[in-house]
Amino acid sequence: MDSQISFNFTTPFVLSPMKSLFVAVLLLMLAACHPIPHNVKQAARDALGNARIQQDSGNKAEALQLFKDAERYGLLADDTLTVAHARFNIAANLGYYADKEEVVSLLKAAAEGFGDDYINRAYALRELGDFYQFHRAYDTAEIYLNQALAYAEKSGSVETKSNVFSAFYAMYFNAGEYEKSAESLRQFMQVRLPNMDDNLWVFYYHGMSNIFYELGELDSTAYYYGKLEELVNKMESKDDTWMYYGDLASFAEERGDFEKAYNYFYQFETGIVHAEIERRENNLALVSHQYDSALMQNELNERIITRQRWIIVISGLAAIVLAAFLVSQVRLARRRKEEAEINAELFHFKQQNMALAQKDAEHEQIQQDYADRLSEALDKEQQIMMLLDIYLNNKKANLLNDLARSVFGEKDHWKAMLTVVEEKYPGLWDTLGQKYPDLDEDEKKSFILSHFKVSRQEEADYLGTTVNMVDKIRGRVKKKMGKDLL
């Protein structure tokens, strides 16, 4: 075939400009209904701040609820940092007696949520270590405290690093490994130097005195209790040191100094009373703030609920429109598929028709060829019959030459005759030349014609000479070939 026809039956899914505009508007509607307004993130952070205030004032239950609100709003706003802070504080407020799996899960999630905030990540892992050491899983606690120390060093924060060393001190102390506990406390002091304030020295002296008391080294215990007593009595503010008077009172009583023990117990009880009064005052100061916060939360919840209703309505409408659009596209795809199948069948029929037409043309050509050849054969037969008729009416006509001419046309008769001989006896002419090199061309022709038993006149006609010359040629052939001719 001179030309090729190709069809592509797979039609790509291409939207028209109108359909593309419709899809774009639909997506914009859905985007506009995104249920995460900016004020939800602010609500999460406000809840976190209010929870910390409640926690500082001792309202643990309210603080815990606000931390949960902060987590919920933070998840809605995709505010991972606020969620991490909320989970950390929820775990801390649940305390060591809460469900172990819940607390561990919250602290691990918080540590992961802090990401590159290495300081808070270290605090979350430190809290996880404290939780395990409270449950006497000291090996696990040590693993998480080492992780917390690594993040603390990565953060470069002195406060964070010293906080982790204080956790190591408490863990080893509770585990009964007092030497390691003392070493951790010394590392705490070295990290803080040279910026150790009085409160940090009080913590250090109190810890060392407890360690040596447990080791039974009374001289060292008395030394560090003396340092603690001297520093606590020197400090003007008793807000952060009153709790140490309880241990000082016990140690003074143990040594027999009852007057000092009574005085220290009095200061310890006074500190407890002042702390309780301060807590109640803080609670009264936060009443108005709590009321405003509750109003804000209620208002925000109402807006969120209203927005959610609109989202449901618009989402339902969008879903219906989208479903209708998808149904129309499915129908369109089916129709296109049917059209493609019909086109394929039409193409197949066209190909078959073209093949049949080509076969018909070939058959016609073959018939024409046969007709032409038959016509030529009939013409030759007519010529032969005509020549035969002439010969019968005129005996002098040269029938052999006329017949040869009717068959071979204007071609040389001998060459045509030689072609027939070569087909019957391949290589005869060349063999005669090799075996009898003395034979000339006419003598070779005479030898070959003798095989066909032609007359002297017919042989003369073939050779284009006279009968006398044929006799002479035949005599020379007999003489040269001798016995081989017999």
C-alpha positions as CSV (number, residue, x, y, z in Angstrom):
1,M,0.0,0.0,0.0
2,D,1.2,3.5,-0.9
3,S,-0.3,5.2,2.2
4,Q,-0.9,4.1,5.7
5,I,-3.9,5.1,7.9
6,S,-3.4,5.0,11.7
7,F,-5.9,5.6,14.5
8,N,-5.4,6.3,18.2
9,F,-8.3,4.9,20.1
10,T,-7.1,6.1,23.6
11,T,-8.5,9.6,24.1
12,P,-6.8,11.6,26.9
13,F,-9.0,13.1,29.6
14,V,-8.8,16.8,28.9
15,L,-11.2,19.3,30.6
16,S,-12.7,22.0,28.5
17,P,-12.1,25.7,29.7
18,M,-15.6,25.8,31.1
19,K,-15.2,22.6,33.1
20,S,-11.8,23.7,34.3
21,L,-13.3,27.0,35.6
22,F,-16.1,25.0,37.3
23,V,-13.5,22.7,39.1
24,A,-11.4,25.7,40.1
25,V,-14.5,27.5,41.7
26,L,-15.4,24.2,43.5
27,L,-11.9,23.9,45.0
28,L,-12.0,27.6,46.0
29,M,-15.3,27.0,47.8
30,L,-13.8,24.0,49.7
31,A,-10.7,26.0,50.5
32,A,-12.8,28.9,51.9
33,C,-14.5,26.4,54.2
34,H,-11.3,25.2,55.7
35,P,-12.1,24.8,59.4
36,I,-8.9,26.3,60.8
37,P,-9.4,30.1,61.3
38,H,-6.6,32.2,62.7
39,N,-8.4,32.8,66.0
40,V,-8.3,29.1,66.8
41,K,-4.5,29.2,67.0
42,Q,-4.8,32.3,69.2
43,A,-7.3,30.4,71.4
44,A,-4.9,27.5,71.7
45,R,-2.1,29.9,72.9
46,D,-4.5,31.7,75.3
47,A,-5.6,28.5,76.8
48,L,-2.0,27.5,77.3
49,G,-1.2,30.8,79.0
50,N,-4.2,30.6,81.3
51,A,-3.4,27.0,82.2
52,R,0.0,28.0,83.4
53,I,-1.5,30.8,85.5
54,Q,-3.9,28.3,87.1
55,Q,-1.0,25.9,87.6
56,D,1.1,28.5,89.4
57,S,-1.8,29.3,91.6
58,G,-2.3,25.7,92.6
59,N,-5.6,25.1,90.7
60,K,-4.5,21.8,89.3
61,A,-7.8,20.6,88.0
62,E,-8.6,23.8,86.1
63,A,-5.0,24.0,84.8
64,L,-5.3,20.4,83.5
65,Q,-8.6,21.2,81.6
66,L,-7.1,24.3,80.1
67,F,-4.0,22.4,79.0
68,K,-6.3,19.9,77.3
69,D,-8.2,22.7,75.6
70,A,-4.8,24.1,74.4
71,E,-4.0,20.7,72.9
72,R,-7.4,20.4,71.2
73,Y,-7.2,23.9,69.7
74,G,-3.6,23.4,68.8
75,L,-4.4,20.3,66.8
76,L,-7.2,22.1,65.0
77,A,-4.8,25.0,64.1
78,D,-1.9,22.6,63.3
79,D,0.2,24.4,65.9
80,T,2.7,21.6,66.8
81,L,4.7,23.7,69.3
82,T,1.6,24.6,71.3
83,V,0.4,21.0,71.2
84,A,3.8,19.9,72.5
85,H,3.8,22.3,75.4
86,A,0.2,21.3,76.2
87,R,1.0,17.6,76.2
88,F,4.1,18.1,78.3
89,N,2.1,20.0,81.0
90,I,-0.8,17.5,80.9
91,A,1.7,14.7,81.7
92,A,3.2,16.8,84.5
93,N,-0.2,17.5,86.0
94,L,-1.4,13.9,85.7
95,G,1.5,13.1,88.1
96,Y,3.5,10.0,88.8
97,Y,0.4,8.0,89.9
98,A,-1.5,8.3,86.6
99,D,-1.7,5.6,83.9
100,K,1.8,4.8,82.9
101,E,1.2,4.3,79.2
102,E,-0.7,7.6,78.9
103,V,2.0,9.6,80.6
104,V,4.8,8.0,78.7
105,S,2.9,8.5,75.4
106,L,2.3,12.2,76.2
107,L,5.9,12.9,77.1
108,K,7.3,11.1,74.0
109,A,4.9,12.9,71.8
110,A,5.8,16.2,73.4
111,A,9.6,15.6,72.9
112,E,9.0,14.7,69.3
113,G,6.7,17.8,68.8
114,F,9.4,20.2,70.2
115,G,11.6,19.3,67.2
116,D,14.6,21.6,67.0
117,D,13.6,23.3,70.3
118,Y,16.3,21.4,72.1
119,I,15.7,23.1,75.5
120,N,12.1,22.0,75.8
121,R,12.9,18.7,74.2
122,A,15.5,18.1,77.0
123,Y,13.0,19.1,79.6
124,A,10.4,16.6,78.2
125,L,12.9,13.8,78.2
126,R,14.1,14.8,81.7
127,E,10.5,14.5,82.9
128,L,10.2,11.1,81.3
129,G,13.4,10.0,83.2
130,D,11.9,11.3,86.4
131,F,8.7,9.4,85.8
132,Y,10.5,6.1,85.3
133,Q,12.8,6.6,88.3
134,F,9.7,7.2,90.4
135,H,8.5,3.8,89.3
136,R,12.0,2.4,90.2
137,A,12.8,1.6,86.5
138,Y,16.2,3.2,87.0
139,D,17.9,1.7,83.9
140,T,15.2,3.1,81.7
141,A,15.3,6.4,83.6
142,E,19.0,6.6,83.0
143,I,18.6,6.1,79.2
144,Y,16.1,9.0,78.9
145,L,18.2,11.3,81.2
146,N,21.2,10.7,79.0
147,Q,19.1,11.7,76.0
148,A,18.0,14.8,77.8
149,L,21.6,15.6,78.6
150,A,22.6,15.3,75.0
151,Y,19.9,17.7,73.9
152,A,20.7,20.1,76.7
153,E,24.4,20.2,75.6
154,K,23.2,20.7,72.0
155,S,21.1,23.6,73.1
156,G,24.0,25.3,74.8
157,S,21.7,26.3,77.8
158,V,23.5,26.2,81.1
159,E,20.1,26.2,83.0
160,T,18.9,23.2,81.0
161,K,22.1,21.2,81.5
162,S,22.2,21.9,85.2
163,N,18.5,20.9,85.5
164,V,19.3,17.5,83.9
165,F,22.2,17.0,86.4
166,S,19.8,17.7,89.2
167,A,17.6,14.9,87.9
168,F,20.6,12.6,87.8
169,Y,21.3,13.5,91.4
170,A,17.7,12.6,92.5
171,M,17.6,9.4,90.5
172,Y,20.9,8.0,91.8
173,F,19.9,9.1,95.3
174,N,16.6,7.2,95.2
175,A,18.4,4.2,93.6
176,G,20.8,4.1,96.6
177,E,23.9,5.0,94.4
178,Y,25.0,7.8,96.6
179,E,28.5,8.2,95.1
180,K,27.0,8.8,91.6
181,S,24.4,11.1,93.2
182,A,27.1,13.2,94.7
183,E,29.1,13.3,91.4
184,S,26.0,14.5,89.6
185,L,25.5,17.2,92.2
186,R,29.1,18.3,91.7
187,Q,28.6,18.4,88.0
188,F,25.5,20.5,88.6
189,M,27.7,23.0,90.6
190,Q,30.5,23.1,88.0
191,V,28.0,23.8,85.2
192,R,26.6,26.7,87.2
193,L,29.9,28.2,88.3
194,P,30.8,31.1,88.5
195,N,27.1,32.2,88.4
196,M,25.9,30.2,91.5
197,D,23.4,32.4,93.3
198,D,22.3,31.8,96.9
199,N,19.3,29.6,96.0
200,L,21.6,27.3,93.9
201,W,24.1,27.0,96.8
202,V,21.2,26.2,99.1
203,F,20.1,23.4,96.8
204,Y,23.7,22.1,96.5
205,Y,24.4,22.1,100.3
206,H,21.0,20.5,101.1
207,G,21.6,17.7,98.6
208,M,25.2,17.0,99.8
209,S,24.1,17.0,103.4
210,N,21.4,14.4,102.6
211,I,23.8,12.2,100.6
212,F,26.4,12.1,103.4
213,Y,23.7,11.5,106.0
214,E,22.7,8.4,104.0
215,L,26.3,7.4,103.8
216,G,26.7,7.7,107.5
217,E,29.5,10.2,107.3
218,L,28.3,12.5,110.1
219,D,31.2,15.0,109.9
220,S,30.5,15.7,106.3
221,T,26.8,15.8,107.0
222,A,27.3,18.4,109.8
223,Y,29.6,20.4,107.5
224,Y,27.0,20.7,104.7
225,Y,24.1,21.3,107.1
226,G,26.2,24.0,108.7
227,K,26.7,25.6,105.3
228,L,23.0,25.3,104.6
229,E,22.0,26.8,107.9
230,E,24.4,29.7,107.5
231,L,23.2,30.5,104.0
232,V,19.5,30.1,104.8
233,N,19.6,32.4,107.8
234,K,21.6,35.0,105.8
235,M,19.0,35.3,103.0
236,E,16.5,38.1,103.5
237,S,13.6,36.5,101.5
238,K,12.2,33.3,103.0
239,D,9.8,32.6,100.1
240,D,12.0,30.0,98.5
241,T,13.9,28.7,101.5
242,W,11.3,28.0,104.2
243,M,11.0,24.4,103.1
244,Y,14.6,23.8,104.2
245,Y,13.8,24.7,107.8
246,G,12.1,21.3,108.2
247,D,15.3,19.4,107.5
248,L,17.3,21.8,109.7
249,A,14.9,21.4,112.5
250,S,15.1,17.6,112.3
251,F,18.9,17.7,112.2
252,A,19.0,20.1,115.2
253,E,16.7,17.8,117.1
254,E,18.8,14.8,116.3
255,R,21.9,16.6,117.7
256,G,20.0,17.6,120.9
257,D,19.6,21.3,120.1
258,F,15.9,21.5,120.9
259,E,15.7,25.2,121.1
260,K,17.0,25.6,117.6
261,A,14.9,22.8,116.4
262,Y,11.8,24.5,117.8
263,N,12.7,27.8,116.2
264,Y,13.3,26.1,112.8
265,F,10.0,24.1,113.0
266,Y,8.2,27.4,113.8
267,Q,9.7,29.1,110.7
268,F,8.8,26.0,108.6
269,E,5.2,26.1,109.7
270,T,5.1,29.9,109.2
271,G,6.3,29.4,105.6
272,I,3.6,26.8,104.9
273,V,0.9,29.3,106.2
274,H,2.3,32.2,104.1
275,A,2.5,30.0,101.0
276,E,-1.2,29.0,101.5
277,I,-2.2,32.6,101.9
278,E,-0.4,33.7,98.8
279,R,-2.0,30.9,96.8
280,R,-5.5,32.0,97.9
281,E,-4.7,35.6,97.0
282,N,-3.6,34.5,93.6
283,N,-6.8,32.6,93.2
284,L,-8.9,35.7,94.0
285,A,-6.8,37.8,91.6
286,L,-7.5,35.3,88.8
287,V,-11.3,35.2,89.2
288,S,-12.0,38.1,86.8
289,H,-9.4,36.8,84.4
290,Q,-11.0,33.3,84.4
291,Y,-14.4,34.8,83.8
292,D,-13.1,36.8,80.8
293,S,-11.3,33.7,79.5
294,A,-14.5,31.6,79.8
295,L,-16.5,34.2,77.9
296,M,-13.9,34.3,75.2
297,Q,-13.8,30.5,74.9
298,N,-17.6,30.3,74.8
299,E,-17.8,33.0,72.1
300,L,-15.1,31.2,70.1
301,N,-16.9,27.9,70.5
302,E,-20.1,29.4,69.2
303,R,-18.3,30.9,66.2
304,I,-16.6,27.5,65.5
305,I,-19.9,25.7,65.8
306,T,-21.6,28.2,63.4
307,R,-18.7,27.9,61.0
308,Q,-18.8,24.1,61.2
309,R,-22.5,24.1,60.3
310,W,-21.8,26.3,57.2
311,I,-19.0,24.0,56.4
312,I,-21.3,20.9,56.5
313,V,-23.9,22.6,54.3
314,I,-21.4,23.9,51.7
315,S,-19.5,20.6,51.8
316,G,-22.7,18.7,51.2
317,L,-23.6,21.0,48.2
318,A,-20.1,20.7,46.9
319,A,-20.2,16.9,47.3
320,I,-23.5,16.8,45.3
321,V,-22.2,19.0,42.6
322,L,-18.9,17.0,42.4
323,A,-20.9,13.7,42.3
324,A,-23.0,15.1,39.4
325,F,-19.9,16.2,37.6
326,L,-18.2,12.9,38.1
327,V,-21.3,11.1,36.8
328,S,-21.3,13.3,33.7
329,Q,-17.7,12.6,33.1
330,V,-18.3,8.8,33.5
331,R,-21.1,9.0,30.9
332,L,-18.9,11.0,28.6
333,A,-16.1,8.5,29.0
334,R,-18.4,5.7,28.2
335,R,-19.7,7.5,25.1
336,R,-16.2,8.2,23.9
337,K,-15.3,4.5,24.4
338,E,-18.3,3.4,22.4
339,E,-17.4,5.9,19.6
340,A,-13.8,4.6,19.7
341,E,-15.1,1.0,19.4
342,I,-17.3,2.0,16.4
343,N,-14.4,3.8,14.7
344,A,-12.3,0.7,15.2
345,E,-14.9,-1.5,13.6
346,L,-15.2,1.0,10.7
347,F,-11.5,1.0,10.3
348,H,-11.4,-2.8,10.3
349,F,-14.1,-2.9,7.6
350,K,-12.3,-0.3,5.5
351,Q,-9.1,-2.4,5.7
352,Q,-11.0,-5.5,4.6
353,N,-12.6,-3.7,1.7
354,M,-9.3,-2.4,0.6
355,A,-7.8,-5.8,0.8
356,L,-10.7,-7.3,-1.2
357,A,-10.4,-4.5,-3.8
358,Q,-6.7,-5.2,-4.1
359,K,-7.3,-9.0,-4.6
360,D,-9.9,-8.2,-7.3
361,A,-7.4,-6.0,-9.1
362,E,-4.8,-8.8,-8.9
363,H,-7.4,-11.3,-10.2
364,E,-8.3,-9.0,-13.1
365,Q,-4.6,-8.6,-14.0
366,I,-4.1,-12.4,-14.0
367,Q,-7.1,-12.8,-16.2
368,Q,-5.9,-10.1,-18.5
369,D,-2.4,-11.8,-18.7
370,Y,-4.0,-15.2,-19.5
371,A,-6.2,-13.5,-22.2
372,D,-3.2,-11.8,-23.7
373,R,-1.1,-15.0,-23.8
374,L,-4.1,-17.0,-25.2
375,S,-4.6,-14.4,-27.8
376,E,-0.9,-14.6,-28.8
377,A,-1.1,-18.4,-28.9
378,L,-4.2,-18.3,-31.1
379,D,-2.5,-15.8,-33.5
380,K,0.5,-18.1,-33.8
381,E,-1.8,-21.1,-34.4
382,Q,-3.7,-19.2,-37.1
383,Q,-0.4,-18.3,-38.8
384,I,0.8,-22.0,-38.6
385,M,-2.5,-23.2,-40.1
386,M,-2.3,-20.6,-42.8
387,L,1.3,-21.6,-43.7
388,L,0.3,-25.3,-43.6
389,D,-2.5,-24.5,-46.0
390,I,0.0,-22.7,-48.3
391,Y,2.4,-25.6,-48.2
392,L,-0.3,-28.1,-49.1
393,N,-1.4,-26.0,-52.0
394,N,2.2,-25.2,-53.0
395,K,4.7,-28.0,-52.4
396,K,7.6,-25.7,-53.2
397,A,7.1,-23.5,-50.1
398,N,9.7,-23.8,-47.4
399,L,7.4,-25.0,-44.6
400,L,10.2,-25.4,-42.0
401,N,11.5,-21.9,-42.3
402,D,8.0,-20.4,-42.3
403,L,7.0,-22.4,-39.2
404,A,10.2,-21.4,-37.5
405,R,9.6,-17.8,-38.4
406,S,6.0,-18.0,-37.1
407,V,7.3,-19.4,-33.8
408,F,10.6,-17.5,-33.3
409,G,9.7,-14.3,-35.2
410,E,12.7,-12.4,-36.5
411,K,15.2,-14.1,-34.2
412,D,18.1,-16.2,-35.6
413,H,16.7,-19.7,-36.2
414,W,19.9,-21.5,-35.2
415,K,20.2,-19.6,-31.9
416,A,16.6,-20.6,-31.1
417,M,17.4,-24.2,-32.1
418,L,20.6,-24.2,-30.0
419,T,18.6,-23.0,-27.0
420,V,16.3,-26.0,-27.3
421,V,19.3,-28.4,-27.7
422,E,21.1,-26.9,-24.6
423,E,18.0,-27.4,-22.5
424,K,18.0,-31.1,-23.6
425,Y,21.7,-31.7,-23.7
426,P,23.4,-29.1,-21.5
427,G,27.0,-28.1,-22.5
428,L,26.8,-30.1,-25.9
429,W,28.2,-27.2,-28.0
430,D,31.2,-26.6,-25.6
431,T,31.9,-30.4,-25.3
432,L,32.1,-30.7,-29.1
433,G,34.5,-27.9,-29.3
434,Q,36.7,-29.4,-26.6
435,K,36.7,-33.0,-27.9
436,Y,36.9,-32.2,-31.6
437,P,38.7,-28.9,-31.9
438,D,39.1,-29.4,-35.6
439,L,35.4,-29.0,-36.3
440,D,34.3,-25.6,-37.5
441,E,31.0,-24.0,-36.7
442,D,29.0,-25.3,-39.7
443,E,30.4,-28.9,-39.0
444,K,29.2,-28.7,-35.4
445,K,25.8,-27.5,-36.5
446,S,25.5,-30.3,-39.1
447,F,26.4,-32.9,-36.4
448,I,23.7,-31.6,-34.1
449,L,21.1,-31.4,-36.9
450,S,21.8,-35.0,-37.9
451,H,20.4,-36.0,-34.5
452,F,17.0,-34.6,-35.5
453,K,16.9,-36.6,-38.8
454,V,16.2,-33.5,-40.9
455,S,16.6,-33.8,-44.7
456,R,19.5,-32.4,-46.7
457,Q,17.3,-29.6,-48.0
458,E,16.1,-28.7,-44.4
459,E,19.7,-28.8,-43.1
460,A,20.7,-26.5,-46.1
461,D,17.9,-24.1,-45.1
462,Y,19.1,-24.0,-41.5
463,L,22.7,-23.5,-42.4
464,G,21.8,-21.0,-45.1
465,T,23.6,-22.9,-47.9
466,T,23.0,-25.4,-50.8
467,V,22.4,-29.1,-50.7
468,N,25.8,-29.8,-52.4
469,M,27.5,-27.8,-49.7
470,V,25.6,-29.8,-47.0
471,D,27.0,-33.1,-48.6
472,K,30.5,-31.7,-48.4
473,I,30.1,-30.6,-44.8
474,R,28.7,-34.0,-43.8
475,G,31.7,-35.7,-45.5
476,R,34.1,-33.6,-43.5
477,V,32.3,-34.4,-40.2
478,K,32.5,-38.2,-40.9
479,K,36.2,-37.9,-41.8
480,K,37.1,-35.8,-38.6
481,M,35.0,-37.8,-36.2
482,G,35.7,-41.2,-37.6
483,K,34.5,-44.1,-35.5
484,D,32.8,-41.9,-32.9
485,L,30.2,-41.0,-35.4
486,L,29.1,-44.6,-36.0
